[in-house]
Amino acid sequence: MTSKILAGAILLALAPALAAVRVKQVEKGSLAEFQKGSFVNVSIDGSGLLTLGPRLKGVAGPAEEFYLSAAAGGNGELYLGTGHHAAVYRLGADGKADKIFQGEQLDVYALLVAANGDLLVGTSPNGRVFRINKERKASELFRPDEKFIWDLAEDAQGNILCALGNTGAVFSIGKNGTAENLLTAEDAHIVRLHVTRDGAVLAGSGDRGILYEIRNRKVRVLFDSPLEEIKGIASDGEGNVYFAAVRGVPAPQAAKEIEIGAPAAAKAENAEKEPPRERSILYLLRPDGVVETLWSSTEEIIYDVYYDAQAQAAVIGTGNAGRVYRVDRSGAFSQLCESESAQVYRIAGGAPGRGYFLVANNTPAVTQVEAVPSSSGTYYSEVFDARIQSRFGRLTWNAEGGGAGAVSFAVRLGNSDYPDRSWTAWSAPFTDPENSLIATGGYRFLQVKIVLSAASPGSGPLLSGYRIHYLTDNLRPEVGTPLVQRPGERKPVADTTPPRKYLHVTWEASDPNQDRLNYTLSLRRLPGNDWLTLRKDLRERWYYLDCELFADGKYQLKVQADDGLDNAPAWARSAARASAPFILDSTAPLLAEFAVEGRSVRFRAADEASAVAAAWYSLDGREWVPLLPDDQVGDSRSESFRFELAGGAGPRALFIKLSDELGNEKVFQKTI
């Protein structure tokens, strides 16, 4: 087989420096990736190989809230137990659904077609067991002091076995109606029963997840699961037993992303361990008593186990994605089919050569899995999001078998995340696995449809993966408004010795294509002057603007970002954003109109660009004394000051220090 395509919907770059102009790819070829889509008559194995699945046939069921139990008759009919009306229906091969029993309780959790053709019905709560003969006459067979009848089975002698709760018991009811207690477990519920070919009765508990064996009326534990409930038991003709254990059955939900994990380790005796991650585990009990893990999931819950003798594998129904898996004795598995309902709740074996029935809930449905493969099937991918409108190009895939035309692809595209009327129609089929061209641009979302077909039964193709090439439109960068901060409001983060008089400029920028960005800084003096380029080829999103290089005044700064580092010149895009006006001021205020009249001193402080923020005086070099302007508020480029001197007469040295709002300071000395 050709080598498999690497799994995962991933964007690949030819080289970091050419990421944006590089044709990208979306690839799919693993189980986890394919399971994000939906399947119609298509199966997939554990390695991600798509094949035609079994032929499925919908069976019309009754309008009931829940389908809780099922049993198949020998003539192709199916008996269905429902809730919450405790009704039993016969679904015939003619497609009719006939109600044959109506109980007084709420639910029918257990059904059994006996060897003589009678139907046994277990109702709950306040459990009762009824026998319905071929004439559809019902009679009460067993009335235990129990709430629930969880399961029914028949041994080789024709005794009816009942799994009960709330006392966790197993009873055997003889043909004469005599009831015998075979097991009273420490568990509150025994939920599953199975009789092996050699006559052993297997019972699964619903509290501690224990598998019991009852043989010749002697009870022993075969396996103590790390999970809480044994959810299904089946066996093959060679003495191998398949059984499932589950933890915490959740409320129904339509989950689609499921993780299938590696086999979980068995619980060690008397060992303290963290609770297992697995929500369900399928085990194999070999004839020599060894228990192996075949399949596990951290998300999916196994609801039932059935053995398909024709495929020589166990079939498990799961929720809450409605998937059915087939697992063989070696642990190799495949997703056989997928229900539109959330839980495949029961699997009932049909007549030889007729396959089996899947009974699902949320919503209730019955499907017959026939014993022959489908002649055609369809897979629908999840919606792929290129994140940006793109041009989609070549589609390639790896497939074997089936002949020409056995695999075809179609695509549809749109700009909403869900296919609606705004999307394109499905394209004409693509059939060339090496050179199929989508050749469509202007769309962000894409969905794939794959059709598999077989010329004859068993001759279908095998698809291991596909790849779609696409090129995203190059969008212009996005630049935030530059922020110009005064000295001292933000500590420099990269330059430990910036100029004493500077402004710290920062900005935010991003690129929708995730390209690297190059920045150009320009400055202009207001009003009306041309832009002056300060720096080119900046990679950082910050800059220290040296105020002493420019005349005092009002300015505006512009940041331009371009993605030319990752794009050819013809594809490169740019965007620019200007800051709010700000003041550049590197000179201190000037002292003017200085006068002394007796002990009174007055002067005016003026600054060309910014407000006079503060003033102090010092007499004879003593401490600095702060001054307030005449109007009490330092908020103008020109402020008047007046103060009274203290002390004796004679020549003295007066120092006056002025500061503007940008921190520029100067000291003036006067002799008075």
N, C-alpha and C positions, 0 to 999 in steps of 0.2 A: 504494500500500500504506500502511496506517496506520503511524504512526511506531513504531519499534522500542522495546521496553522496555529501559531501561538495564541492561546486563549486571551480573551479580555477585550473590551471596547476601550482602546488606548490610542492616544495621539502620539505618533512617532516623529521625531525631528531628525533630518539628515545630519545637521551639525548645529551647535548652539548659535553660531553666527548667521545661520540662514533659516532660522526656525519659521519665520512668517511666510517666506516664499516657497518653502518646502511643501510638496504635496503630502497631505496627511492620510492616514488610513484608519478605518474602523475594521476590526477583525473579530471574528467569533468562531470558536471551535472547542469550547469546553462545556461540560454538563452544566456548571453554574451559570454560564453566560446564556446558553440556550434556554435554560429554565426560566429566564426572565420573560420569554415569549410564551406563546400558547400553541397547543398541539391538537391537531384533528387527524386521527388515524395515523399518527406518526409516533414512533418510539425513539428513545435515545438511551444508549448504554452509558456506563459509568465513565468511559473515556471521552464522551462527547460525540459519539458516532450516531448520526441520524439515520433511521431506517423506517420502512413501512411497519406500522403496528398491526395488531389484530383487527379484524373487521368488527365494528361495533354496531349494535342495533338498539335503538331506544325502545323501551317497553312502557306503554301507557299505564301509569299507576293511579291509585285513588287519590282524591283530594283530601289528604290528611296532613296534620301538622308535622308529624315525625314518623319515619320508618325505623322501627327499633329492632326488628328481628326478621330473619328470612330463612326459608328452608326450601330446597328444590325437590320436586317429585321426580318419579322415574319416567314420565311421559313428556318432559319438557316444560311442565308447569312450575310456577313459583308461588309459594305461600308467603304472605307478607303480614307481619305483626306491627301494629301502629300505636301511636300515642297522640293525644291524651284521651282517646275514646275507646281504647282496649278492643279494637276491631281487628279481625283477621280476614284477609282477602286472598282469593285464588286468582292469579294472573295466568290465564291459559295461553297455549300456543296460538290460539285464534285471536289474541289481542284483547280479550275481554277481561275485565276486573270484576269478580263477583265477591260480595261479602258473604262469608260462610260462618262467621261467629261474631257475636257482640257480647263482651264481658261486662261485669258490673264494676270492675276496677278501672284504673286510669290507663295502664300501659301493658303492652305485651312485649316483654323483653326476651322471651324464649319460645322457640318453635322447633319441632322435631317431626320429621316424617319417619314413622316406624317401619320396620321391615315388612310388616303386614299391610302397609299402606295407610294405616291410621295416622291422623295428625294430632300431636300433643301440643298443648298451648299452656304456657305459664304466664299468669297475670299478676300484676303488682299495682299498688301495695296490698297488704293483707293477702299474701300470696295464695293462689289456687292453681292447681294443674287440672286441665280438662283433656278428655280424649274425644276426638271427633272421628267417627267412622266413615266408611265410604258413602253411606247414605246421608252424611252431613248431620248426624245426630250427635249432640254433645252431651257428655256425662262427666261429672266431677270424679277425678281419679285420686286426688291427693289434696288435703287441706292441712298443711303444717302450721305450727304456731310461729310463723315467720312473716316478715314484711315483704321480702322480695324473692321472686323466682328468677334467678339470673341466667340460667342455662339448663338445657336438657340434653341427655344423651341416652343411647341404648346399648346394653352389653350383648354379648353373643347369646345369652339365654333369654333375651327378650325383656329383661328387667329395665325399667325406666329410671334413669339417674337424674337427680335434681340438685342443682347448685343453689344454695340458699344464703340469705342475709336477713337479719342482723346477727345471727349467731355463728356464721361461717361454717355451715354444715353441708354434708353431702348425704342424701338419702337414696336408697334403692327401693323402688316400688315393684313388687312382684306382680305376676299376671293375675293373682288372686286378690290384689289390692293391698297386700301386707307391706308396710313400710319398715325399712331397716336402716338404722343410722350407721353409715360407713365411716364418717369422719366428722369430728367436731374440732375445728381448728381454733387456735388462739386469735386468728384474724376475725374481724367482724363479718367479712363477706368472702364467699367463694364465688367467683364470677365466671369462670370458664371450665368446661369439662371436655375431655376427649378420651375415647376408648381406642387403644392401640390394637394392632392385629393379633397380638398374643394375649389379649384380654385384660391388660392392665388399664386401670382408670387413672387418668391424669387430671388433677384439679389445680387451678390457678387462683391464688388469693388476691383480694382487692385492697389490702391494707399494707402488707409487708412485701408483696411481690414474690411470694413463695410458690414454687411448683412442687406439688405433692404427687406421690404415686400411691395408689391403693391396689394392692395385689393380694388375692386370697384373704381379703379383709384385714391385711396388715398395712399400716401406713408408714411411709418414710418420706423425708424431704429429699428431692432430687436436686434442687437448686434454690438458693436464696439470692434473689436479684437485688442490686443496689437501688432499683427503682421501686415504685409503690404498688404497681398493679400488673398482673398478668392479663394481657389483653386479647390473646388469641393463641390457639394450639392446633397444630396439624402434624401429620406424619406421612412418610412415604412407605413404599413396600419393602424397604431394607432395614427398618427399625430406627431410622433417623427421625427425630422429633424437632419440629420448628415451633418456637414459641416467642411471643413478644412481651416485653415489659415496658411500662410507660410511667412517666412522672407528671403529676399535675395536669390533668386534661383541661385545657383552657376553654374559655368561651369561644364559640365559633367566630372566626374572622377570615377574611379573604386575603391571607398573606401569600405573597408570591416569591419573595426572595428567601430561599431555603438553603441552609448549610448542611451538607451531608458529611459527616465526620469520619475519622478513622475509628476502628473498633475500640470500644471502651473496655477497660480492664475489669475482670470479675472482682467482686467484693471480697477482700481478705478477711479471714476470721479474726474477730476481736481487734480489728485495726481501726484507728480513728482517721477518717479521711474527710476531705472536703466533699460536699454534695456533688454528685456527678453533673457535668454540663449537659449530658444527653437528655433529651425529652423522651426518646424512645429507642429501644434496642431490639433487634431481631437476633435470637440465639438459635444455635443448633445443638441439640443433645444427641450425641452419638450413641450407638448401641453399647459401647464400652463405658458409658457414663460420663464421658468428658463433654464439657459444655464449651462451645466456641461462639464468639461474636461474629455474625455475618454482616450486619448493617446497622448503622446508627445515625441519628439526626439530633441536632441541638434545637431544632424548631418543629419538625413534623412529628405528629402523634400517630402511632399505629393503632388503628381501630379493629382490625381483624386480620387473620392469617388463614390462607387456604393453600392446599397443595395441589398443583396442576400436574397430574401424572403424565400428560402428553408432553409437556415442556420439561418435566423432571426438575421442577423448581417450585419454591414457595412464592405465593402471590400475596402481597400485603396492601391493604387499603389504608390510606393516610388522610390526615387533615392538618392544617386548614387550607391547603392549596388543592385538595381534591385529587391527589396523584396516586397512581397505582404502580407499584414496583414489582418486578420479578427478580428473585434472588436465588441463585443456585447454591449447591452444597459447598462450592469453593469460595463463595462470597462475591462472585461476579454478579453484577446487578444491572438492570436497565429500567428506565421509566417506561412502563408499558403503554400507559395512556393517561389522560387527564380529564377529570370530570369538570363540568361547569359548576357543580355544587362544591361546597367548601369541604365536606367530610365524606369520604367513602367509608361508610359505617359498618356494612356487613358484606361478606362475599359468600355466595351460596353455590355449591357445585351443581351443575346441571347433569343431564343424562350423558352417557358416554358419547364422545364425539360432538357434543353440542356446546362445549365451552362452559361458561359459568356466568353468574349474575353479579353485578355490582349494585348495591343498595346504598344510596347517598342521601345526605341531609344538608339543609341550608343551601339550596332548596331541595325538597324531597325529589328523588329521581331514581329510576331503575334502568340499568343498561345491561344488555346481554353481550358478553365478550365471546364471539364465535371462535371456533377452533381452526379458522383459516385466516391467512393474512389479508389485509386490505389490498385492493388493486391500485389505490391511489390515496394519498394523504397530503395534508397541507400544514405547514408551519408558518406562524406569524411572529416576527420578531417584536421585541419591545420598540418603542419609538426612540430612535437615536437622535441626540441633540448635539449638533455641531457647535452650538453656542453663538455662532455668528453665521449670517447668511453666507452660503458657500456655493461653489460649483462642484457637482458630483460627476466623477469621471468613470473610470474603468471598474467593472465588477468581475472578480474572478472567484473560482471555488475549486475545491478538491472533492472529487466523487469517483466511485468505481462501480462497475456493474450496471445492469439495467438496460444497456444499449443507448443508442442515440435518442435524445429527447426524454430520457427517464428522469432528468432533473431540470426544472425550469425555475427561473427567478422572475419576480416582478417587484417594482418599487412604486411607492407613492410619496409625495413630498408636500410640505406645508410650512407655514410660519406660526402656527399655534401648537401647543404641546400635546394636543389631543386631535386625532384625525376627525375633522368635521367637514362641512360643505366647502370650506375655503381651500381644502387640500386638493391636489390633483387626483384624477382617477388613477387606478392601477395601470401601470405601463403595459405595453405589449410584452409577452414573455421573452426573457433572455435565455438562450440555450447554449451559447458558446462559453465554456468554462474559462477560456483564456482571453477572450477579447469581446466582452459584452460592454457596450458603452451606454451609460446613463445620459451623459452629456446634457445635463440640466443645471442651471444656476439660479440664484436668487432665493434659495430656500434654506432654512435653518434646520428643519426636522425631516427625518426620513424613516420610513418603515419598509421592511422587506417581507415578501411572501415567497415561500419556497414550496413548490409542488413536486412530490415524488410519485412516480407511477411505475407500474410493472406490466409487462406484456403478458406474463403468465404468473400464476401463484408461486411465490418463493423466489422470483427473479428480480426483485426490486433493487434499487441502487443503494449505495452506502455513501453518505455525505459527511465529510470530516471537518468542514469549515468553509468560511467564505471571507472575502476581503473587498472593501469598497474604498476607492481612492477619491479624495476630495481636496479642494483648495478653498480655504476661507477667504472672504473678502477682507482686504486690509482696511481697518477702520482707523480714523485719526486718534491720536492720544487724547487723554483728558487731563486738563491742568487746572488745579485749584488756584484761587486768588492768592498771590504772594503776600506774605505777612512780613512787614518791616517792623522790627522791635527796637526800642531804645536801649542804649547800653545799660547793663545791670539788670534788665528784666529777665534775661535768660542767660544762664552761664554757658559760655562757649563749650561745645561738645567735642570738637575735633582739633581745634587750634588753641594751645595753651598760652600762646603769646600773641594775641591779636593786637592790632593797633589800638592805642589808647582811645582814640576817637573813631568809633565805628558804629555801624548799624548791622544788626544780624538779620539776614533775609532768609526765610524758609518758605517752602511751598510743597504741595502735594501733587503727585502726578501718577497716572497709571495708563496702561495700554490694553484695550480690549483683546488684542491678539497675544498679550503677554510678551510683547517685544521689549528689548532693552531700549532705553530712551537716552537721547543726547540733548543737553540743554544749552540754550544761548540766552544771555542776559543783556538787556538793553536799558539805557537810562535817558530820560529827557527832562529838561527844566521847564517848568510851567511858568507862564502859559505859552503854548504854541511853538516850542522849539522842536527840532528833529530828534529822532531817536539816535543815541550814541551806543554802539556795541561795546559792552564792557568785557564780556568773556564768551568764548565759544568752547564747545566740546566739554562742557561740564557733565560729570556723571552723578555727582552728589546733588541732593535736593536742599542745599543750603549754600550761603555765600556771606562773607564778611565785607561790607561796603565801607571803605575807608573814607571818612567824611573830609579829611584834610586834602583830598585830591580835587575837590569841587568847591566852587563858590557857594557861599551860604544862600539858601533859597528853597523854594518849593519844587519838589521833583516827583516823578512817577517812574516806576520800574516795571519792565515787561519780561516775562519768562516765556520762551518758546521751546517746546518739546518736539522732537522729531524721532521717528523710528527707523532712520536710515542705517543704523547699525545692523539691523536684521532684515533689511529689504533692499532690493535693487532700486536704483534711482527712480525708475518709472513707477514703482509701487509705493515708494516712501510717502508717508503722510506726516503732517505737522499740525500743531495747535498752539495758540498763545493766549496768555492771560496777563493783564496789567494789574498792578497794585492800586490801592487807594493813594491819593496824594499824601506825601509826607515831607518833612523838613530835613534838609541837610544843613548842619550848622557846626562848624569847627572852630569858631572864634568866640571869645568871651564878650560879655557886654562892655561898653565903654562908659567912662565916668565923664560927666559934663555938668556945667553950671554949678561948680563947687563954690560954696561961699560959707564964711564964718562970721557971725555977728554976735560978739560977746561969747557966751557959752553955747549959742545955738549954731548948729551945723546943718546945712542943707545941700543936696546935690540931686542930679538926675542920672539914672542908669538907662542906657539904650542898647538894644541889640538889633542887628540887621534882619535876622531870620526867625528867631524864636523869642518866647516870652522871658522876661527877667524873672527868675524863680526865687532868688534869695539874695540877701545882702547881710554883711556883718561888719563890725568895726572893732578895732583893737587900739587901745591908747597905750603908747610907750611899749608895745610888744607884749602886753598882758593878754589875758584870755579874750577869745572872740565873743563879741556880744551880738546876737541876732537883731536885725532891724526889720520892721514892717513898713511897707510903702504907705504913703499918705492915705490911699484908699483902702488900706488894710489887706488887700488881696493882690498877690504877685501873679498877674495873668496877662500882662501886656508887654509889647516889645519896648515900651518906654514907661518907666516908673519914677516918681519923685519920692525922696526920702528926707526926713527932718528928725534930728534928735538933739538932746542936751548933753553937754559934757559935764563931768564932775571933776573935782580936784582943784589944785592951786593954780596961780598965775605963772607965766614964764613960757618959754618955747617948749613945745612938746611934739612928739611924732605920732601922727594919726594914720592908721592903716585901714583901708576900706577894701573888702573882698566882695566881688560880684560873681553871680553864677546864673546861667540861663537854664532852661528846662531840659537841655540835652547834656548838662553837666559840665559845660565849658566854664572855667573859672579864671579870674585874674585879680591880682592884688595891686592896689594903687596906694602910694605913700604921699602924705601931705605933712608939711611942717606948719604948726599953728602956734 
